[in-house]
Structure formats: C-alpha cells, structure tokens
Amino acid sequence: MARARSKYYTNKKIRERIDKILERNATNCANLGTGTSLDLKTREAVEKAWCKMAETILKLDSDFYISVMKNTDGNFLIQYRASEL
C-alpha cells in the first residue's frame, strides 16, 4: 500500500470513521463469550459483523482496506459471501 495515497492518512474524517469501525470490531471480539449486552454470542456473528464493517472500510478507503484485510482469513470471507446468497 502506498501510504501517501491512503485517505486514512490524508483525510481526518475518513480516519475517524475507520477508527470507529476498528474500535467497534475490537469491542465485538473482546466481548465475545462474556454474556454482556455487547456479546454477539458466536464467533460466526462476530465474523459476519466484521465483514460488513470491512465493506464499509473498502468504500471509505480501498488502499487501507487492503492493509487491514491482508491479515484476515480468506476462507471465512468466502463463507460470508456464500451466506449472503
């Protein structure tokens, strides 16, 4: 990724929106299995929520999306896409 091209590093509003999305994902992961109101109950629900969030990141900044998704298991992305059909 060319850091200079990424809106995440050049546009404060985009960065704030992406940071909120990443924080929401971290909250979902941290609360999994806690039984709190923030617990999505299953790993699959957390992964599905992450896929929707990742799609939003893609729309905001495709360059940053690539850097985020390079560490995401492609198999669960395929399963998510299949479940949407």
C-alpha positions as CSV (number, residue, x, y, z in Angstrom):
1,M,0.0,0.0,0.0
2,A,1.2,3.4,-0.8
3,R,0.7,5.2,2.4
4,A,0.6,8.6,0.8
5,R,-2.3,7.5,-1.4
6,S,-4.4,6.2,1.5
7,K,-7.2,8.5,2.6
8,Y,-6.8,7.1,6.1
9,Y,-3.5,9.0,6.4
10,T,-4.6,12.2,4.4
11,N,-8.2,12.8,5.4
12,K,-9.0,13.3,9.1
13,K,-12.8,12.5,8.7
14,I,-12.1,9.2,6.9
15,R,-9.5,8.3,9.6
16,E,-12.0,9.0,12.4
17,R,-14.7,6.9,10.7
18,I,-12.4,4.0,10.1
19,D,-11.0,4.2,13.6
20,K,-14.6,3.9,15.0
21,I,-15.2,0.9,12.8
22,L,-12.0,-0.8,14.0
23,E,-12.9,0.1,17.6
24,R,-16.3,-1.5,17.2
25,N,-14.7,-4.7,15.8
26,A,-12.3,-4.8,18.8
27,T,-15.3,-4.4,21.1
28,N,-17.1,-7.3,19.4
29,C,-14.0,-9.5,19.7
30,A,-13.3,-8.5,23.3
31,N,-16.9,-9.1,24.4
32,L,-17.4,-12.5,22.7
33,G,-18.4,-15.0,25.3
34,T,-18.8,-12.5,28.2
35,G,-22.6,-12.6,28.3
36,T,-22.8,-8.8,28.4
37,S,-25.1,-6.7,26.2
38,L,-22.1,-6.2,23.8
39,D,-21.6,-10.0,23.3
40,L,-22.6,-11.2,19.8
41,K,-22.7,-14.8,21.2
42,T,-20.9,-16.6,18.4
43,R,-17.7,-16.3,16.5
44,E,-19.7,-16.5,13.3
45,A,-21.7,-13.5,14.3
46,V,-18.5,-11.5,15.1
47,E,-17.0,-12.5,11.7
48,K,-20.2,-11.6,9.9
49,A,-20.2,-8.2,11.6
50,W,-16.6,-7.7,10.7
51,C,-17.3,-8.5,7.0
52,K,-19.9,-5.8,7.0
53,M,-17.6,-3.3,8.7
54,A,-14.8,-4.3,6.3
55,E,-17.1,-3.5,3.3
56,T,-17.6,0.0,4.8
57,I,-13.8,0.4,5.1
58,L,-13.5,-0.6,1.5
59,K,-15.9,2.1,0.4
60,L,-14.1,4.7,2.5
61,D,-10.5,3.8,1.5
62,S,-9.7,0.9,-0.7
63,D,-5.9,1.2,0.0
64,F,-6.4,1.0,3.7
65,Y,-8.8,-1.9,3.3
66,I,-6.1,-3.9,1.6
67,S,-3.7,-3.4,4.6
68,V,-6.4,-4.4,7.0
69,M,-7.6,-7.5,5.1
70,K,-4.2,-9.0,4.4
71,N,-4.4,-10.5,7.9
72,T,-7.9,-11.8,7.5
73,D,-8.6,-15.4,6.8
74,G,-9.9,-15.6,3.3
75,N,-11.9,-18.8,4.0
76,F,-14.4,-17.0,6.3
77,L,-14.8,-14.2,3.8
78,I,-15.8,-16.8,1.2
79,Q,-18.2,-18.4,3.7
80,Y,-19.7,-14.9,4.4
81,R,-20.2,-14.2,0.8
82,A,-21.9,-17.6,0.3
83,S,-24.2,-17.0,3.2
84,E,-25.3,-13.7,1.6
85,L,-26.7,-15.5,-1.5
